[in-house]
């Protein structure tokens, strides 16, 4: 039987809605034979209800919301419309900083124990506050032994400490946020089935929030859980919905039917972690002060613990919350994609569609291969480490072996690069497969349980290293016990149940895999159980990471056999060798490589017939892709300064600088040797005298005048000159290279990544500040003007650079020396040859303040 309830019926037009309302009214009022359109009152009610209903349905469709979202200007409107589309803007991310503490010895008591509490703050220059999210207990014995224990929720682990002659040194991680606590009261006159809504004002950016509710007759708070929508809660769900507003956030609670309704008179406690986002990425050495640390002696005296701090490295990972324009854009992307990657636009916006993705914004998809089984879509993107763009290069190379291990050096354009994965060539299928095998990693293991043991031994660091086919697991420990060498440790892999007895070398437990193929693929959880012959089990620690992983789900390479023993592998992801050798490789392994592998889940978003082939874009090296641009002029043979002696018809040259003779006034013009046919017409007149004898006595003289016209064709050769226009490109045959015409003349469009900018700046006569201040102002203005446009195949025009510089206060005018031409890409990938397509890798166009050289006059 069909469902005839009103709620099951949907109508497309207002007229259909109106007719249904009339039908329902007739049934309810038993007026089936009455024409309700004749009743002015009922007709008015019917029209009003049908109009309101149709409007409500229209307002609810995503097309309406998306249209108005693109037009909205007020922040509140953008927040509301994005919420209507089901999009929740991402919050800010707190930056992280490792802070080095140095505390001198000199404590009075034999055993001194004090705490650095959760919420302890340190401050960087500019009043940037960093806070602990855990509690730290420091135990000092005889001013010579130090144990530092960290407790974060249910996790406990021991921190490494360095002992020096008169002090001890350790590093604590901090996050850049400050806490804001606010209380709100649920109205006493709250009605049954009434929703509860509160506005929480704040300034700055929010990174985390917690909401707790305490009923009026209770002494304790109960935590509520954030949910995406009220309609995802049942009557017993103690949750809330958070929406960004122009002045803070709005929290909405249930009404007893949809979500649990807080009791009247309850207290709502809201804790916010406020951050400066990217503004928290402070430079190294900027953190210099912190809260006081107190110690209570055995005599009951509270004393201040002296310490000094600094951050040896810059803070990193701080990101701003989404701007209004980003919310507008991402909300529309979200509703268009529906968590699927199908269209080209979806691939470009993969960083928005894929949750927690390490993919950079504005990725570039390229269809490199297509057959009946699979569409191979190469997705070129960028990666970051410590908030800096990693210098990567997508290269191709010829190999004479089928297996290429990680960190094989490839020289490309004179620069050495490391391969980042193990490569195995499959000649039969003409492709190369990749495998991730960890190089080296350090982790602080978490204490699972201490088994109530008093035996003084704790593990403080796990180091895993690969060398060739071998792998070494080293679990460092600290102990004051004289027989710690007798302790044992068993390493167990949770996923397989396999256990391994580690060797105690006096300072660490070590296990050596002669062949790392024995280590399973994927993310593994390790347990380390430490025991003593007489004390029994002392403690158990755990850690989690990936040692090996097959990457066939998201990356591969095409292979072309060049001869019987050699293979060309294309699209090899590499990292610049000098860069990699200079960084903390263990941190890179953990923060970049491990993060990359655990979050790239294309198979959950792509179509069944698509293979998303993740690749690195070129963020370093030589920018060459302007050579793929379309040409605007016919090819020229070469660039010449002097007219050739024996040119051939149709020869074309660029007239070079310093030309002489007829070419002297045509520098930079394109000279074409052309045949010219000239017609010459000649008129001739002839006078002919004729004597005729008629008879013996008669002689007649006649004179005839004859005009003759003769046309003669003559052929000559001459040079025709074409004046080029700005940004026109031409192919120079002799150099097998394309040139572009710019202000300095014809130049090779070949630049470095990042782009190098060189300027001569002429200051205003009234400018009074220092030259250094003007230089810095110009650099900041350029980066600010172009930063949002930096990206793959980004375009930067010389005129734009000049306009930005000349808008800086104190600049009269400037001369742009480099880049010699504008940067743009107008090629069509569909026209590439197979070789061009295989070799193609997009380039990331950007620059930093350090890449701008300025001379001021």
Beta strands, then each sheet from edge to edge (+ up, - down):
strand 1: 96-104
strand 2: 111-116
strand 3: 121-124
strand 4: 128-131
strand 5: 135-141
strand 6: 145-152
strand 7: 155-159
strand 8: 162-163
strand 9: 167-175
strand 10: 178-185
strand 11: 196-201
strand 12: 205-214
strand 13: 222-226
strand 14: 239-244
strand 15: 248-253
strand 16: 267-275
strand 17: 287-290
strand 18: 293-296
strand 19: 302-305
strand 20: 308-310
strand 21: 364-370
strand 22: 375-381
strand 23: 384-385
strand 24: 388-389
strand 25: 392-399
strand 26: 403-404
strand 27: 409-412
strand 28: 415-419
strand 29: 422-426
strand 30: 431-437
strand 31: 440-443
strand 32: 446-449
strand 33: 457-467
strand 34: 470-479
strand 35: 488-493
strand 36: 499-504
strand 37: 508-513
strand 38: 523-532
strand 39: 536-546
strand 40: 548-550
strand 41: 556-561
strand 42: 567-576
strand 43: 610-616
strand 44: 621-623
strand 45: 638-640
strand 46: 652-655
strand 47: 670-693
strand 48: 699-722
strand 49: 729-732
strand 50: 737-742
strand 51: 745-748
strand 52: 751-753
strand 53: 757-763
strand 54: 791-792
strand 55: 811-818
strand 56: 844-845
strand 57: 852-856
sheet 1: 8+ 9- 1+ 20-
sheet 2: 2+ 5- 6+ 7-
sheet 3: 4+ 3- 17+
sheet 4: 10+ 16- 12+ 13- 14- 15+ 11-
sheet 5: 18+ 19-
sheet 6: 21+ 22- 43-
sheet 7: 23+ 24-
sheet 8: 25+ 42- 28+ 27-
sheet 9: 25+ 42- 41+ 30- 29+ 26-
sheet 10: 25+ 42- 41+ 30- 40+
sheet 11: 31+ 33- 34+ 37- 36+ 35- 38+ 39- 32+
sheet 12: 44+ 52-
sheet 13: 45+ 46+ 47- 48+
sheet 14: 49+ 50- 51+
sheet 15: 55+ 53- 57-
sheet 16: 54+ 56-
end
